Amino acid sequence: MNDDRRAGAAATGLASGAGLAAVGLALGGALAAAQLAPAVAAIGPVRRRLAPALSGVGDRRHVALTFDDGPDPRSTPAFLAALRERRVRATFFLLGESVARWPALARELVDAGHEVGVHGWDHRCLARRGPRATRAELARAREVIADRTGSLPRWYRPTYGVATLTALREARRLGLTPVLWTHWGRDWTGHASAESVFHLASRDLADGATVLLHDCPAGQAAPDAWRATLGALPRLLDHCARRGLRVGPLGEHGIATPRVGPSGEQEGTRAGPLGEVPEWPTR
């Protein structure tokens, strides 16, 4: 398994993204197949080649630092303290369910200068969710995150990196730009260490990279895996500094975001046989 795949249930989701689409076609369900086909973009080499901005490829000499699955009072405050000490800002992709549970901590992220994005309502894989539930949960997550933090999210990263066609349409309607990652540290496993997380996250780290880390356990993550991430963070920041790379949130990364047209609808869609289909973000 390469370092662009997520673990456990994540690996199942990634493998099933394209697999379920094929099953849909075999059963004569063309619409079902089209609904699941975008999950193929969760596979790193595919998305980097076809949609670099979806992978998070941004401006030269800049690295976008992102964290998934928060907030959580057991671990997120430690990351806030570490980033504050280094005077570094990041983008946190939040779960609506967790924001509703710990609103003060979510607001603290924004008050500290960090960006917030939508990760979903909970940590279930969208490949196993129907269109109606997907639309409702994304809209609910965005509303709760905006209300509790006072900051309107700009970014969307689906759980496990698996986005369905419905999710991409709804994200576009909500004014969210989908962004995945170019590098990550496989920091969700019980075997992760500060050394392993740093090694994987920094390997072949190039200009314009987007790094995915986790500030708390969710989904299939080991309960204390975040400690390895926290231990790797200073080394990763030092590595970027030595290479002359600025580290910051996605908002400083030079990725295009949706434009609002005269009618108030989000621009950047194209007509297709299934209706309006969101374009992948472009630089």
Residue pairs with C-beta under 8 A, 6 or more apart in sequence:
1 11
2 44
3 44
3 183
3 184
3 186
3 200
3 203
4 43
4 44
4 45
4 184
5 11
5 14
5 43
5 44
6 13
6 14
6 160
6 161
6 188
7 186
7 188
7 189
7 220
8 219
8 220
9 125
9 160
9 219
9 220
10 125
10 160
10 161
10 219
10 220
12 125
13 39
13 42
13 125
13 127
13 128
13 160
13 161
13 162
14 39
14 42
14 43
14 160
14 161
14 162
16 39
16 127
17 36
17 37
17 38
17 39
17 40
17 42
17 43
17 127
17 162
18 36
18 37
18 39
18 40
18 43
20 32
20 33
20 36
20 39
20 127
21 32
21 33
21 34
21 36
21 37
21 39
21 40
22 33
23 33
24 30
24 31
24 32
24 33
24 34
24 35
24 36
25 33
31 274
34 165
34 274
35 131
35 164
35 165
35 166
36 127
36 164
36 165
37 165
38 163
38 164
38 165
38 167
38 168
39 127
39 162
39 163
39 164
40 46
41 47
41 50
41 51
41 54
41 163
41 180
41 280
42 160
42 161
42 162
42 163
42 180
44 55
44 182
47 54
47 55
47 180
48 55
48 57
48 182
50 280
51 280
51 281
52 283
53 179
53 255
53 256
53 280
53 281
53 282
53 283
54 178
54 179
54 180
54 280
54 281
55 179
55 180
55 181
55 182
55 210
56 64
56 66
56 179
56 180
56 181
56 182
56 209
56 210
56 250
56 253
56 255
57 182
57 208
57 209
57 210
57 283
58 64
58 208
58 209
58 210
58 250
58 253
58 254
58 255
58 283
59 207
59 208
59 252
59 253
59 254
60 207
60 208
61 207
61 244
61 245
61 246
62 207
62 208
62 245
62 246
62 247
62 248
62 252
62 253
62 254
63 205
63 208
63 209
63 210
63 211
63 240
63 245
63 246
63 247
63 248
64 91
64 209
64 210
64 211
64 247
64 248
64 249
64 250
64 252
64 253
65 88
65 90
65 91
65 211
65 213
65 247
65 248
65 249
66 90
66 91
66 92
66 93
66 117
66 157
66 179
66 181
66 210
66 211
66 212
66 213
66 249
66 250
67 79
67 90
67 91
67 92
67 93
67 212
67 213
67 214
67 215
68 92
68 93
68 119
68 157
68 212
68 213
68 214
68 215
68 218
69 93
69 95
69 98
69 119
69 123
69 214
69 215
69 216
69 217
69 218
69 219
69 221
70 76
70 92
70 93
70 94
70 95
70 98
70 105
70 106
70 109
70 215
70 216
71 92
71 94
71 98
71 99
71 102
71 105
71 106
71 109
71 215
71 216
72 98
72 102
72 105
72 215
72 216
72 217
72 218
73 102
73 105
74 216
75 215
75 216
75 217
75 226
75 227
75 230
76 105
76 109
76 215
76 216
77 105
77 108
78 226
78 230
79 215
79 226
79 229
79 230
79 233
80 108
80 109
80 112
80 114
82 230
82 233
82 234
83 89
83 90
83 112
83 114
83 233
84 112
86 234
86 237
88 237
88 247
88 248
89 112
89 113
89 114
89 115
89 248
89 249
90 114
90 115
90 247
90 248
90 249
91 114
91 115
91 116
91 117
91 155
91 249
91 250
91 251
92 109
92 114
92 115
92 116
92 117
92 215
93 116
93 117
93 118
93 119
93 155
93 157
94 106
94 109
94 116
94 117
94 118
94 119
94 141
94 145
95 119
95 120
95 121
95 122
95 123
95 141
95 218
96 118
96 120
96 121
96 122
96 137
96 140
96 141
96 142
96 144
96 145
97 121
97 122
98 106
98 216
98 218
99 106
99 141
99 144
99 145
99 148
99 149
100 144
100 148
103 148
103 149
106 116
106 145
106 148
106 149
107 148
107 149
107 150
109 116
109 149
110 116
110 149
110 150
110 151
114 249
115 151
115 154
115 155
115 249
115 250
115 251
116 145
116 149
116 151
116 153
117 153
117 154
117 155
117 156
117 157
117 176
117 179
117 250
118 138
118 141
118 142
118 145
118 153
118 155
118 156
118 157
118 171
118 174
118 176
119 141
119 156
119 157
119 158
119 159
120 126
120 137
120 138
120 141
120 158
120 159
121 137
121 138
121 140
121 141
122 137
123 159
123 218
123 219
124 159
125 159
125 160
125 162
126 134
126 158
126 159
126 162
126 163
126 164
126 166
126 167
127 162
127 164
129 137
129 164
131 164
131 166
134 164
134 166
134 167
134 170
135 166
135 170
138 156
138 167
138 170
138 171
138 174
139 170
139 174
142 153
142 174
142 176
145 151
145 153
146 152
146 153
152 175
153 176
154 175
154 176
154 177
154 250
154 251
154 257
155 176
155 177
155 178
155 179
155 250
156 167
156 171
156 174
156 176
156 177
156 178
156 179
157 178
157 179
157 180
157 181
158 167
158 178
159 219
160 219
161 180
161 181
163 171
163 178
165 274
165 277
168 178
168 277
168 278
169 276
169 277
169 278
171 177
171 178
171 278
172 258
172 266
172 268
172 269
172 278
173 265
173 266
175 257
175 258
175 260
175 266
176 258
177 255
177 256
177 257
177 258
177 281
178 280
178 281
179 210
179 250
179 255
179 281
180 210
180 212
181 210
181 211
181 212
182 206
182 208
182 209
182 210
182 211
183 200
183 201
183 202
183 203
183 204
183 205
183 209
183 210
183 211
183 212
184 200
184 201
184 211
184 212
184 213
185 192
185 196
185 197
185 198
185 200
185 201
185 211
185 212
185 213
185 228
185 229
185 232
186 192
186 196
186 197
186 200
187 197
187 201
187 213
187 214
187 225
187 226
187 228
187 229
187 232
188 214
188 217
188 219
188 220
188 221
188 222
188 225
189 221
189 222
189 225
190 222
190 224
190 225
192 222
192 225
192 228
192 229
193 228
193 231
194 228
194 229
194 230
194 231
194 232
194 235
195 232
196 228
197 213
197 228
197 229
197 231
197 232
198 232
198 235
198 236
198 239
201 211
201 213
201 232
201 236
202 235
202 236
202 239
205 211
205 239
205 240
205 243
205 245
207 245
208 253
208 254
210 250
210 253
211 236
213 229
213 232
213 233
214 221
214 225
214 226
214 229
215 226
215 229
216 226
217 223
217 224
217 225
217 226
237 247
240 246
240 247
241 247
246 252
254 283
255 281
255 283
256 281
256 282
256 283
257 281
258 266
258 267
258 268
259 266
259 267
259 268
260 266
260 267
261 267
268 278
268 279
268 281
269 276
269 277
269 278
269 279
270 276
270 277
270 279
271 277
